[in-house]
């Protein structure tokens, strides 16, 4: 859903604007994740990139997914090879994931009740986005739920970008990735990823036709705030393949794992492992 919020409303998202948005969501019978971001931001040393994160789910899905608390935020550099992810709503100070507890799932009419929230988040603070001129596409991800893209033109101080860019940890390679694994994948399409799942006797396999120099696989799980990332250089090969089971954590069922793929400024998914 396109929230269609004007930039000034996002920078000053008060209770009156939130109530008006709730009314629109209710009229549209909207369920899922959606985000609104300013069309243009200027990221000086104290600049911010506010987003409105909308989560509207049934009580049963709230129990199953714990949204919006377990929502990840993803920013992709459009037409580039960089991306940033993090927990949209980190745990409060002094709390961690082990503090969260769930009772039995709701049943009957209680399961169909709608929970809607719309917090405002500083995406720059969450994602540590550097000050560089670029176009970003922002997504909210909650396991198998993903919002539409919110596109932002970032205007920053290019001369000082290196001083403000935070280098993340080196990412592990995609386990068992095979490069040049066509013709099982579709031909690359500029600006898009072609993804095909192959169900085999020894487990599912993913075939990808990518457009960037790297392929990233992001692993999402229910009630988990962070995405686990794997990244491999494609060495000029547009096609790659990997086995899904290599990305399923130990003691985890396949149906509790969902994959998203990023390459060349494009995203594909969700791809359910189970």
BELPE-V197261 format. One record per pair of residues at least 12 apart in sequence whose ideal C-beta (glycine too) atoms are under 10 Angstrom apart, sorted by the first residue. I is the first residue (numbers start at 1). J is the second residue. D is the distance in whole Angstrom. If there is no record, write none. Layout:
I|J|D, I|J|D
//
This chain:
1|24|9, 1|25|8, 1|28|7, 1|30|5, 1|31|9, 1|32|7, 1|33|9, 1|34|5, 1|35|10, 1|36|10, 1|54|8, 1|56|9, 1|147|8, 1|148|7, 2|34|8, 2|36|8, 2|148|7, 2|150|9, 3|21|7, 3|24|8, 3|25|9, 3|30|10, 3|34|6, 3|35|7, 3|36|4, 3|37|9, 3|51|10, 3|52|7, 3|54|7, 3|118|9, 3|147|10, 3|148|9, 3|150|8, 4|21|10, 4|24|9, 4|36|8, 5|17|8, 5|20|10, 5|21|7, 5|24|10, 5|35|10, 5|36|4, 5|37|9, 5|38|9, 5|51|10, 5|52|6, 5|150|10, 6|36|9, 6|38|9, 6|39|9, 7|36|9, 7|37|9, 7|38|4, 7|39|6, 7|40|7, 7|41|9, 7|50|10, 8|38|9, 9|21|9, 9|36|8, 9|38|10, 9|52|8, 10|35|10, 10|36|6, 10|37|7, 10|38|5, 10|39|9, 10|41|10, 10|49|10, 10|50|5, 10|51|7, 10|52|6, 10|120|8, 10|150|10, 11|38|7, 11|41|9, 11|48|8, 11|50|6, 11|120|9, 12|50|9, 12|120|10, 13|36|9, 13|50|7, 13|51|10, 13|52|6, 13|118|8, 13|119|9, 13|120|5, 14|120|10, 17|52|9, 17|118|9, 17|120|10, 18|52|8, 18|54|10, 18|116|10, 18|117|9, 18|118|5, 18|119|9, 18|120|9, 19|118|10, 21|34|10, 21|36|9, 21|52|8, 21|54|7, 21|116|9, 21|118|6, 22|54|9, 22|56|9, 22|116|6, 22|117|10, 22|118|7, 25|54|7, 25|56|6, 25|114|9, 25|116|6, 25|118|8, 26|56|9, 26|114|8, 26|116|8, 28|56|10, 29|56|9, 29|114|9, 30|54|8, 30|56|5, 30|114|9, 30|116|8, 31|55|10, 31|56|5, 31|57|6, 31|58|7, 31|61|8, 31|114|7, 31|116|9, 31|145|9, 32|54|8, 32|55|8, 32|56|7, 32|57|8, 32|61|9, 32|67|9, 32|140|9, 32|142|9, 32|145|6, 32|146|9, 32|147|7, 32|148|9, 33|53|8, 33|54|7, 33|55|6, 33|56|8, 33|57|8, 33|65|10, 33|67|7, 33|68|8, 33|71|7, 33|88|10, 33|139|9, 33|140|5, 33|141|8, 33|142|6, 33|145|5, 33|146|7, 33|147|4, 33|148|9, 34|52|8, 34|53|8, 34|54|4, 34|55|8, 34|56|8, 34|118|9, 34|140|7, 34|147|5, 34|148|7, 34|150|9, 35|51|5, 35|52|7, 35|53|5, 35|54|7, 35|55|10, 35|71|10, 35|73|8, 35|88|9, 35|118|10, 35|121|9, 35|123|9, 35|138|6, 35|139|7, 35|140|5, 35|147|5, 35|148|8, 35|149|9, 35|150|5, 36|50|9, 36|51|7, 36|52|4, 36|53|9, 36|54|8, 36|118|9, 36|120|10, 36|138|9, 36|147|10, 36|150|6, 37|49|7, 37|50|8, 37|51|5, 37|52|8, 37|53|10, 37|75|9, 37|121|10, 37|123|7, 37|136|8, 37|137|9, 37|138|5, 37|149|9, 37|150|4, 37|151|8, 37|152|5, 38|50|7, 38|51|8, 38|150|9, 38|152|6, 38|153|9, 38|154|10, 39|150|9, 39|151|7, 39|152|7, 39|153|7, 40|152|7, 40|153|5, 40|154|8, 40|155|7, 41|123|9, 41|124|8, 41|129|10, 41|136|9, 41|152|6, 41|153|8, 41|154|6, 41|155|7, 41|156|9, 42|131|9, 42|153|10, 42|154|8, 42|155|5, 42|156|7, 42|157|9, 43|124|7, 43|129|7, 43|130|8, 43|131|5, 43|132|8, 43|133|9, 43|134|10, 43|154|6, 43|155|7, 43|156|4, 43|157|8, 43|161|9, 43|164|9, 44|131|7, 44|155|9, 44|156|8, 44|157|7, 44|160|9, 45|131|8, 45|157|8, 45|160|8, 45|163|10, 45|164|8, 47|122|10, 47|124|7, 47|129|10, 47|131|8, 47|154|9, 47|155|9, 47|156|8, 47|157|9, 48|121|10, 48|122|5, 48|123|8, 48|124|6, 48|125|7, 49|75|9, 49|121|9, 49|122|6, 49|123|4, 49|124|4, 49|125|8, 49|126|9, 49|127|8, 49|129|7, 49|136|8, 49|138|8, 49|152|7, 49|154|8, 50|120|6, 50|121|7, 50|122|6, 50|123|7, 50|124|9, 50|125|10, 51|73|8, 51|75|10, 51|88|8, 51|119|9, 51|120|7, 51|121|5, 51|122|8, 51|123|5, 51|124|10, 51|126|9, 51|138|6, 51|140|8, 51|147|10, 51|150|7, 51|152|9, 52|118|6, 52|119|8, 52|120|6, 52|121|8, 52|150|9, 53|67|10, 53|68|6, 53|71|7, 53|73|8, 53|88|6, 53|89|8, 53|117|8, 53|118|7, 53|119|6, 53|120|8, 53|121|6, 53|123|9, 53|138|10, 53|140|6, 53|147|8, 53|150|10, 54|68|8, 54|116|7, 54|117|8, 54|118|5, 54|119|9, 54|140|8, 54|147|8, 55|67|5, 55|68|4, 55|69|9, 55|70|10, 55|71|7, 55|88|9, 55|89|10, 55|115|8, 55|116|7, 55|117|5, 55|118|8, 55|119|9, 55|140|8, 55|142|7, 55|145|9, 55|147|9, 56|68|9, 56|114|6, 56|115|7, 56|116|4, 56|117|8, 56|118|9, 57|113|10, 57|114|7, 57|115|6, 57|116|8, 57|117|9, 57|142|8, 57|145|8, 58|106|9, 58|110|10, 58|111|6, 58|112|6, 58|113|7, 58|114|6, 58|115|7, 59|105|9, 59|106|5, 59|107|10, 59|109|10, 59|110|6, 59|111|5, 59|112|7, 59|113|4, 59|114|8, 59|115|6, 60|105|6, 60|106|6, 60|107|8, 60|110|9, 60|111|4, 60|112|7, 60|113|9, 61|105|10, 61|111|9, 61|114|10, 61|115|8, 61|142|9, 61|143|10, 61|145|8, 61|222|10, 62|105|10, 62|106|8, 62|111|10, 62|113|9, 62|114|9, 62|115|5, 62|117|10, 63|102|6, 63|103|8, 63|104|9, 63|105|5, 63|106|6, 63|111|8, 63|115|10, 63|222|10, 63|223|9, 64|102|9, 64|105|7, 64|142|10, 64|143|8, 64|144|10, 64|222|6, 64|223|8, 65|142|5, 65|143|5, 65|144|8, 65|145|7, 65|221|10, 65|222|5, 65|223|7, 65|224|10, 66|100|7, 66|102|8, 66|142|8, 66|143|9, 66|222|7, 66|223|4, 66|224|9, 66|225|9, 67|88|10, 67|89|10, 67|115|8, 67|117|8, 67|140|9, 67|142|5, 67|143|8, 67|145|7, 67|222|10, 67|223|9, 68|88|7, 68|89|6, 68|115|9, 68|116|10, 68|117|5, 68|118|9, 68|119|7, 68|121|10, 68|140|8, 68|142|7, 68|225|10, 69|87|9, 69|88|9, 69|89|6, 69|90|10, 69|91|8, 69|97|10, 69|100|8, 69|117|9, 69|142|9, 69|223|8, 69|225|7, 70|87|8, 70|88|9, 70|89|8, 70|97|9, 70|100|9, 70|141|10, 70|142|6, 70|143|8, 70|220|9, 70|221|9, 70|222|7, 70|223|5, 70|224|6, 70|225|5, 70|226|9, 71|87|8, 71|88|4, 71|89|7, 71|117|10, 71|119|10, 71|121|9, 71|140|5, 71|141|7, 71|142|5, 71|143|9, 71|145|9, 71|147|9, 71|225|7, 72|85|6, 72|86|7, 72|87|6, 72|88|6, 72|89|10, 72|126|10, 72|139|9, 72|140|7, 72|141|5, 72|142|7, 72|143|9, 72|146|10, 72|218|8, 72|220|7, 72|224|8, 72|225|6, 72|226|6, 72|227|5, 72|260|9, 73|85|7, 73|86|6, 73|87|7, 73|88|4, 73|89|9, 73|121|7, 73|123|6, 73|126|6, 73|127|6, 73|138|7, 73|139|7, 73|140|6, 73|141|8, 73|147|10, 73|225|10, 73|227|9, 74|86|9, 74|88|9, 74|123|10, 74|127|8, 74|136|10, 74|137|9, 74|138|7, 74|139|5, 74|140|8, 74|141|6, 74|146|9, 74|147|10, 74|149|10, 74|218|7, 74|227|7, 74|229|10, 74|260|8, 74|262|8, 74|267|8, 75|123|7, 75|124|9, 75|126|9, 75|127|5, 75|129|6, 75|134|10, 75|136|5, 75|137|7, 75|138|5, 75|139|8, 75|150|9, 75|152|8, 75|154|10, 76|135|10, 76|136|7, 76|137|5, 76|138|8, 76|139|7, 76|149|8, 76|216|10, 76|262|6, 76|263|10, 76|264|10, 76|265|6, 76|266|8, 76|267|6, 77|129|10, 77|132|9, 77|134|5, 77|135|7, 77|136|6, 77|137|8, 77|154|9, 77|264|10, 77|265|6, 78|134|8, 78|135|4, 78|136|7, 78|137|5, 78|149|9, 78|151|7, 78|152|9, 78|153|10, 78|191|9, 78|264|10, 78|265|5, 78|266|9, 79|134|9, 79|135|7, 79|137|10, 79|191|8, 79|211|10, 79|212|9, 79|264|8, 79|265|5, 79|266|9, 80|132|10, 80|134|7, 80|135|9, 80|136|9, 80|212|8, 80|264|8, 80|265|5, 81|212|5, 81|213|6, 81|214|6, 81|216|9, 81|262|9, 81|263|8, 81|264|7, 81|265|7, 82|129|10, 82|130|9, 82|132|9, 82|134|8, 82|136|9, 82|165|10, 82|212|10, 82|214|10, 82|262|10, 82|265|9, 83|127|9, 83|136|9, 83|137|9, 83|139|10, 83|214|10, 83|216|7, 83|218|9, 83|229|9, 83|231|9, 83|262|6, 83|263|10, 83|265|8, 83|267|9, 84|123|9, 84|124|10, 84|126|9, 84|127|4, 84|128|7, 84|129|6, 84|130|9, 84|136|9, 84|138|10, 84|166|9, 84|168|8, 85|126|9, 85|127|7, 85|139|9, 85|141|8, 85|168|9, 85|216|9, 85|218|7, 85|226|8, 85|227|5, 85|228|10, 85|229|7, 85|260|10, 85|262|9, 86|123|9, 86|125|9, 86|126|5, 86|127|5, 86|128|8, 86|129|10, 86|168|10, 86|225|8, 86|226|7, 86|227|9, 87|121|10, 87|126|7, 87|127|10, 87|224|9, 87|225|4, 87|226|5, 87|227|9, 88|119|8, 88|121|6, 88|123|8, 88|126|6, 88|127|9, 88|140|6, 88|141|9, 88|142|9, 88|225|8, 89|117|10, 89|119|7, 89|121|7, 89|126|9, 89|225|7, 90|121|10, 90|125|10, 90|126|8, 90|225|7, 90|226|9, 91|225|8, 97|223|8, 97|224|8, 97|225|7, 97|226|9, 100|223|7, 100|225|10, 102|223|8, 121|140|9, 123|136|8, 123|138|6, 123|150|9, 123|152|8, 124|154|9, 127|166|10, 128|164|9, 128|165|8, 128|166|5, 128|167|10, 128|168|8, 129|152|10, 129|154|7, 129|156|9, 129|164|9, 129|165|9, 129|166|9, 130|154|9, 130|156|7, 130|157|10, 130|158|10, 130|160|9, 130|161|5, 130|162|8, 130|163|9, 130|164|5, 130|165|4, 130|166|7, 130|167|10, 131|154|8, 131|155|9, 131|156|3, 131|157|5, 131|158|8, 131|159|9, 131|160|6, 131|161|5, 131|162|10, 131|163|9, 131|164|5, 131|165|8, 132|154|7, 132|155|10, 132|156|5, 132|157|9, 132|158|6, 132|160|10, 132|161|5, 132|162|9, 132|164|9, 132|165|8, 133|153|8, 133|154|6, 133|155|6, 133|156|6, 133|157|9, 133|158|6, 133|161|9, 134|152|9, 134|153|8, 134|154|5, 134|155|9, 134|156|8, 134|158|10, 134|161|10, 134|265|10, 135|151|6, 135|152|7, 135|153|5, 135|154|7, 135|265|9, 136|149|9, 136|150|9, 136|151|7, 136|152|5, 136|153|8, 136|154|6, 136|265|10, 137|149|4, 137|150|7, 137|151|5, 137|152|8, 137|265|8, 137|266|9, 137|267|8, 138|150|5, 138|151|8, 138|152|6, 139|260|9, 139|262|10, 139|267|7, 139|269|10, 141|218|8, 141|220|6, 141|227|7, 141|258|9, 141|260|7, 141|267|9, 141|269|8, 141|270|8, 142|220|8, 142|222|8, 142|223|9, 142|224|9, 142|225|9, 142|258|10, 143|220|5, 143|221|6, 143|222|5, 143|223|8, 143|224|8, 143|256|8, 143|257|9, 143|258|5, 143|270|8, 143|272|9, 144|220|8, 144|222|8, 144|255|10, 144|257|10, 144|258|5, 144|260|10, 144|269|9, 144|270|5, 144|271|9, 144|272|6, 145|220|9, 145|258|9, 145|270|8, 146|220|9, 146|258|9, 146|260|7, 146|267|8, 146|269|7, 146|270|6, 149|267|8, 168|229|9, 169|229|10, 170|231|9, 171|214|10, 171|216|8, 171|217|10, 171|228|9, 171|229|5, 171|230|6, 171|231|4, 171|232|9, 172|228|9, 172|229|8, 172|230|6, 172|231|8, 172|232|9, 173|230|6, 173|231|7, 173|232|5, 173|233|9, 173|242|10, 174|206|10, 174|208|10, 174|214|10, 174|215|7, 174|216|8, 174|217|5, 174|229|10, 174|230|4, 174|231|7, 174|232|5, 174|240|8, 174|241|10, 174|242|5, 174|243|10, 174|246|8, 174|247|8, 174|261|10, 175|217|9, 175|230|7, 175|232|9, 175|242|7, 175|243|8, 175|245|9, 175|246|4, 175|247|7, 176|205|10, 176|241|9, 176|242|6, 176|243|6, 176|245|9, 176|246|5, 176|247|9, 177|206|10, 177|208|9, 177|215|7, 177|217|9, 177|230|8, 177|231|10, 177|232|5, 177|233|10, 177|234|9, 177|240|6, 177|241|7, 177|242|5, 177|243|9, 177|246|9, 178|205|9, 178|207|10, 178|237|9, 178|239|9, 178|240|7, 178|241|5, 178|242|7, 178|243|9, 179|215|9, 179|232|8, 179|233|9, 179|234|6, 179|235|6, 179|236|9, 179|237|4, 179|238|9, 179|239|7, 179|240|5, 179|241|8, 180|234|9, 180|235|9, 180|236|9, 180|237|4, 180|238|8, 180|239|6, 180|240|8, 180|241|9, 181|205|9, 181|206|10, 181|207|6, 181|208|8, 181|209|10, 181|237|8, 181|239|5, 181|240|6, 181|241|4, 181|242|9, 182|207|8, 182|208|10, 182|209|7, 182|237|9, 182|238|8, 182|239|4, 182|240|9, 182|241|9, 183|207|9, 183|239|8, 184|196|7, 184|198|7, 184|205|8, 184|206|10, 184|207|4, 184|208|10, 184|209|10, 184|239|8, 184|241|7, 185|198|10, 185|206|9, 185|207|4, 185|208|6, 185|209|4, 185|210|9, 185|238|8, 185|239|5, 185|240|8, 185|241|7, 186|207|8, 186|208|9, 186|209|5, 186|239|9, 187|209|6, 187|238|8, 187|239|9, 188|208|9, 188|209|4, 188|210|7, 188|211|5, 188|212|10, 188|238|5, 188|239|8, 188|263|9, 188|264|9, 189|209|7, 189|211|7, 189|266|9, 190|211|6, 190|264|9, 190|266|9, 191|211|7, 191|264|7, 191|265|7, 191|266|6, 192|209|9, 192|210|10, 192|211|7, 192|263|10, 192|264|9, 192|265|10, 192|266|5, 192|267|9, 192|268|8, 193|208|6, 193|209|7, 193|210|6, 193|211|7, 193|212|9, 193|215|9, 193|261|6, 193|262|8, 193|263|6, 193|264|8, 193|266|5, 193|267|7, 193|268|4, 193|269|9, 194|207|8, 194|208|7, 194|209|4, 194|210|8, 194|211|9, 194|238|9, 194|239|9, 194|266|10, 194|268|8, 195|207|7, 195|208|5, 195|209|8, 195|210|9, 195|259|9, 195|260|10, 195|261|6, 195|268|5, 195|269|8, 195|271|6, 196|208|8, 196|209|9, 196|241|9, 196|271|10, 197|244|8, 197|259|9, 197|271|6, 197|272|9, 197|273|9, 198|241|8, 198|243|10, 198|244|10, 199|244|10, 200|243|9, 200|244|10, 202|243|8, 202|245|8, 203|243|6, 203|244|6, 203|245|4, 203|246|9, 203|248|9, 203|254|8, 203|273|9, 204|243|7, 204|244|4, 204|245|7, 204|248|10, 204|254|8, 204|271|9, 204|272|9, 204|273|7, 204|274|9, 205|241|6, 205|242|7, 205|243|5, 205|244|7, 205|245|9, 205|246|10, 206|240|9, 206|241|7, 206|242|6, 206|243|8, 206|244|6, 206|247|9, 206|259|7, 206|261|8, 206|268|10, 206|271|7, 206|273|9, 207|239|7, 207|240|8, 207|241|5, 207|242|9, 208|234|9, 208|238|9, 208|239|7, 208|240|5, 208|241|7, 208|242|8, 208|261|6, 208|263|8, 208|268|8, 208|271|10, 209|238|6, 209|239|6, 209|240|8, 209|263|9, 209|268|10, 210|234|6, 210|237|9, 210|238|6, 210|239|8, 210|240|6, 210|261|8, 210|262|9, 210|263|4, 210|264|6, 210|266|8, 210|268|9, 211|234|10, 211|238|7, 211|263|6, 211|264|4, 211|265|8, 211|266|6, 212|233|10, 212|234|7, 212|238|10, 212|262|8, 212|263|4, 212|264|3, 212|265|7, 212|266|8, 213|233|6, 213|234|6, 213|235|8, 213|236|8, 213|263|8, 213|264|8, 214|231|6, 214|232|7, 214|233|6, 214|234|6, 214|235|10, 214|262|8, 214|263|6, 214|264|8, 215|230|9, 215|231|7, 215|232|6, 215|233|8, 215|234|6, 215|237|10, 215|238|10, 215|239|10, 215|240|6, 215|242|9, 215|261|7, 215|262|8, 215|263|5, 215|264|9, 216|229|6, 216|230|7, 216|231|5, 216|232|8, 216|260|9, 216|261|7, 216|262|4, 216|263|7, 216|267|9, 217|229|7, 217|230|5, 217|231|8, 217|232|8, 217|240|10, 217|242|7, 217|244|10, 217|246|10, 217|247|6, 217|259|6, 217|260|8, 217|261|6, 217|262|8, 217|263|10, 217|269|9, 217|271|9, 218|230|8, 218|231|10, 218|247|10, 218|258|9, 218|259|7, 218|260|4, 218|261|7, 218|262|7, 218|267|9, 218|269|8, 218|270|10, 219|247|6, 219|248|8, 219|249|8, 219|252|10, 219|257|6, 219|258|8, 219|259|6, 219|260|8, 219|273|9, 220|256|10, 220|257|8, 220|258|5, 220|259|7, 220|260|7, 220|269|9, 220|270|7, 220|273|10, 221|248|10, 221|249|8, 221|252|7, 221|256|6, 221|257|6, 221|258|7, 221|273|10, 222|255|10, 222|256|6, 222|257|9, 222|258|8, 223|256|9, 224|256|9, 227|258|10, 227|259|10, 227|260|7, 228|247|8, 228|249|8, 228|257|10, 229|260|10, 229|262|9, 230|242|9, 230|246|9, 230|247|7, 230|259|10, 231|262|9, 231|263|10, 234|263|8, 234|264|10, 238|263|9, 238|264|10, 240|261|10, 240|263|9, 242|259|10, 242|261|10, 244|257|8, 244|259|7, 244|271|8, 244|272|9, 244|273|5, 244|274|9, 245|257|10, 245|273|8, 247|259|7, 247|273|7, 248|273|6, 248|274|9, 252|273|9, 253|273|9, 253|274|7, 254|272|8, 254|273|4, 254|274|4, 255|272|7, 255|273|7, 255|274|3, 256|272|10, 256|273|8, 256|274|7, 257|271|10, 257|272|8, 257|273|4, 257|274|7, 258|270|5, 258|271|7, 258|272|6, 258|273|7, 258|274|9, 259|271|4, 259|272|8, 259|273|6
//
